[in-house]
Amino acid sequence: MRIGIISDIHGNLPGLEACMNALEKEDVDQIVCLGDLVQFGPFPAEVIDLLQRGDIDVVQGNCDRAVAKGRDRTGDSFENVHWEQLSSEMLQWTREQITPEQKRYLKKLPAELRYNVGSRRILCVHGLPGNICGTIQRSASVEVYDLMLERNSCDILILGHTHEPFLQPRGRRMIINPGSIGGGTLPGEATMAVLDISEENTTASVCWHRIPFDSALYEKRYRHENIPELFLKSILLGRDPRGKWHTDDYTRRQKWAEL
């Protein structure tokens, strides 16, 4: 069974469409989305519509929850107060773009999804199990990873939220993060993953894909909406909209300083 994994769309319709086209070519059997359909990007309503039309399994992200419940904050941690304030402005704008039906859709999204493929138990969440904004550190001890898998009764744990591609193999078990479509993981590119599980011997492998998208279309719509320039800059130059850099490439940081 081949499972396409996407996460953190953040209102990036061109990125989502590019990933959906790529997953169709990958001939996946199922697509799972780890949440955060909205916030930071200019196409929140269109992203919801596309995922609904595709009948894709989706878990609720913290941004989805904030929009659905009419909150002023997403629960994210930002590099500074200015970025957090701009996020609140963007959150209000996002709430105004979606219909009552779309709001109900976001509100009803589940906190987790579970699948069984052969003897493999798969758990999909946005942040961490039981903590929608939770993150796991790359520097965590192997005992932490093992305990997380054991306590949540899964062999494969699939996480989003951080926007960073991640793999932690633990023997026949593993923890996976596909990166993001609209979270500034790469400049003008989305990332996604494909999990391949043999239903005969339940061996599992995962691969990541970098997917270019129409950043010119994204930028045109973004500027038309007259929303905070900061988050457009993050997508174009590859920086997390919460402020973190996902790379040590200082040429990107230099470009950021020049704009």
C-alpha positions in Angstrom: 0.0 0.0 0.0 1.3 3.4 -0.9 0.2 6.4 1.2 0.8 10.0 0.2 1.4 12.3 3.1 0.9 16.0 3.0 0.9 18.6 5.7 0.6 22.2 6.7 -1.0 23.5 3.5 -1.4 27.0 5.0 -3.6 28.4 2.2 -1.2 27.5 -0.6 -3.4 26.3 -3.4 -0.8 26.2 -6.1 1.4 24.1 -3.8 -1.4 21.8 -3.0 -2.4 21.3 -6.6 1.2 20.6 -7.6 1.5 18.0 -4.8 -1.8 16.4 -5.8 -0.7 16.1 -9.4 2.6 14.5 -8.2 0.8 12.0 -6.0 -1.4 11.0 -8.9 1.8 10.1 -10.9 3.1 8.3 -7.8 0.0 6.1 -8.0 -0.7 6.2 -4.3 -3.6 4.3 -2.8 -4.5 6.9 -0.3 -3.7 10.5 0.7 -3.5 11.7 4.3 -3.3 15.4 5.3 -1.9 16.3 8.7 -3.8 19.5 9.1 -3.2 23.3 9.1 -5.2 23.8 5.8 -5.5 27.5 6.5 -3.6 30.6 7.9 -0.6 32.5 6.4 -1.6 31.9 2.8 -4.1 33.6 0.4 -6.2 30.6 -0.7 -7.8 29.2 2.6 -11.3 28.6 1.1 -9.9 27.0 -2.1 -7.7 24.7 -0.2 -10.6 23.4 1.9 -12.7 22.9 -1.2 -10.0 20.9 -3.0 -9.4 18.6 -0.1 -13.1 18.0 0.4 -13.6 17.3 -3.3 -10.7 14.8 -3.2 -12.3 13.0 -0.3 -8.9 13.1 1.5 -8.5 12.0 5.1 -7.5 15.1 7.2 -6.6 15.7 10.8 -7.2 19.0 12.5 -4.2 21.4 12.9 -3.9 24.1 15.4 -4.6 26.8 12.8 -7.7 25.0 11.6 -8.9 24.8 15.2 -8.2 28.5 15.8 -10.2 29.5 12.7 -13.0 27.1 13.5 -13.4 28.4 17.1 -12.9 32.1 16.3 -9.7 32.5 18.3 -7.3 35.4 18.1 -4.2 33.2 18.4 -3.2 30.0 16.7 -1.2 28.6 19.7 2.0 28.7 17.7 5.3 30.0 19.1 6.8 32.9 17.2 10.3 34.4 17.0 9.1 37.7 18.3 5.9 39.6 19.3 5.7 41.5 15.9 5.4 38.2 14.0 2.8 37.0 16.4 0.8 40.2 16.0 0.9 39.9 12.2 -0.3 36.3 12.6 -3.3 37.5 14.6 -4.2 39.9 11.8 -3.8 37.2 9.2 -6.0 34.9 11.4 -8.8 37.4 11.4 -8.5 37.8 7.6 -8.6 34.0 7.2 -11.8 33.7 9.3 -13.5 36.2 7.0 -12.6 34.2 3.8 -14.3 30.9 4.7 -18.0 30.1 4.6 -20.0 28.8 7.7 -20.0 25.3 6.0 -16.2 25.4 5.7 -15.9 26.5 9.3 -18.0 23.5 10.4 -15.8 21.2 8.3 -12.6 22.5 10.1 -14.3 22.2 13.5 -15.3 18.5 12.9 -11.8 17.4 11.7 -10.5 14.6 14.0 -7.5 15.0 16.3 -6.0 11.7 14.9 -6.3 9.1 12.3 -5.4 5.4 12.7 -4.8 2.8 10.0 -3.8 -0.8 9.9 -1.8 -2.2 7.0 -1.0 -5.8 7.6 0.4 -5.9 11.1 1.6 -2.3 10.9 -0.3 0.2 13.1 -0.2 3.8 11.8 -1.1 6.9 13.8 -1.4 10.3 12.1 -1.6 13.5 14.1 -0.8 17.2 13.6 1.7 18.0 16.4 2.0 15.2 18.9 -0.5 12.6 20.1 -2.8 14.5 22.6 -1.0 17.8 22.0 -1.9 19.6 18.8 0.9 22.2 19.1 3.5 19.7 20.4 6.8 19.1 18.8 9.5 16.4 19.1 13.1 17.5 19.2 15.6 16.0 16.8 18.0 15.8 19.7 15.6 13.7 21.8 17.0 10.4 23.1 16.0 7.2 21.5 14.2 6.3 24.7 11.8 9.2 24.1 11.0 8.0 20.6 10.4 4.5 21.8 8.2 5.6 24.6 6.1 7.7 22.3 5.5 4.8 19.9 4.8 2.4 22.7 2.4 4.7 24.7 0.4 5.4 21.6 0.2 1.8 20.4 1.6 2.5 16.9 4.5 1.2 14.7 4.5 4.3 12.4 3.9 7.7 13.9 3.3 10.5 11.3 3.6 14.1 12.5 3.3 17.6 11.0 3.4 21.1 12.5 7.1 21.7 12.5 7.3 22.1 8.7 10.6 20.1 8.8 11.1 16.8 7.0 12.1 14.2 9.5 12.6 10.5 9.9 13.5 8.6 13.0 13.8 4.8 12.4 13.4 2.6 15.4 14.0 -0.9 14.1 10.7 -1.9 12.4 9.1 1.2 13.7 9.5 4.8 12.6 8.4 8.4 13.1 7.9 10.5 10.0 7.3 14.2 9.2 6.7 15.1 5.5 7.6 18.8 5.9 5.1 21.2 4.5 3.3 22.6 1.5 2.9 26.1 2.7 5.1 26.4 5.7 8.2 27.9 4.1 10.2 24.7 4.2 11.9 25.5 0.9 11.9 28.6 -1.3 9.0 28.3 -3.8 8.7 24.5 -3.2 6.5 22.2 -1.2 7.6 18.9 0.4 5.6 15.8 0.8 6.3 12.1 1.5 5.2 8.7 0.2 5.0 5.8 2.6 5.2 2.4 1.0 4.2 -0.7 3.0 4.2 -4.2 1.7 1.0 -5.9 2.6 2.7 -9.3 2.3 5.7 -8.9 4.7 4.8 -5.4 6.1 8.2 -4.0 5.3 8.0 -0.2 5.1 9.9 2.5 3.4 9.4 6.3 3.0 10.7 8.8 0.4 10.4 12.6 0.3 9.6 14.8 -2.7 10.4 18.4 -3.4 7.6 19.9 -5.5 8.0 23.3 -7.3 4.7 25.2 -7.6 3.5 28.4 -9.3 4.9 31.0 -6.9 4.1 33.8 -9.3 0.4 32.9 -9.0 0.7 32.7 -5.2 2.4 36.1 -5.1 -0.2 37.7 -7.4 -3.1 36.5 -5.3 -1.3 37.4 -2.1 -0.6 41.0 -3.1 -4.1 41.4 -4.4 -5.5 40.6 -0.9 -3.3 43.2 0.7 -2.3 41.0 3.7 0.9 41.1 5.7 3.9 41.0 3.4 6.0 39.1 5.9 4.3 35.7 5.2 4.6 36.1 1.4 8.3 36.7 1.9 8.6 33.6 4.0 7.1 31.4 1.2 9.3 33.0 -1.6 12.6 32.8 0.4 12.0 29.6 2.4 11.5 30.7 6.0 9.0 29.4 8.5 6.1 31.9 8.9 6.7 31.7 12.7 10.2 33.0 12.2 12.5 29.9 12.3 14.9 29.1 9.6 14.9 25.5 8.4 18.4 25.8 6.8 21.9 26.9 7.5 22.2 28.4 4.0 23.2 32.0 4.7 22.6 33.1 1.1 18.8 32.8 1.9 19.3 34.9 5.0 21.2 37.5 3.0 18.4 37.7 0.5 15.9 38.2 3.3 17.9 41.1 4.7 18.1 42.7 1.2 14.3 42.6 0.6 
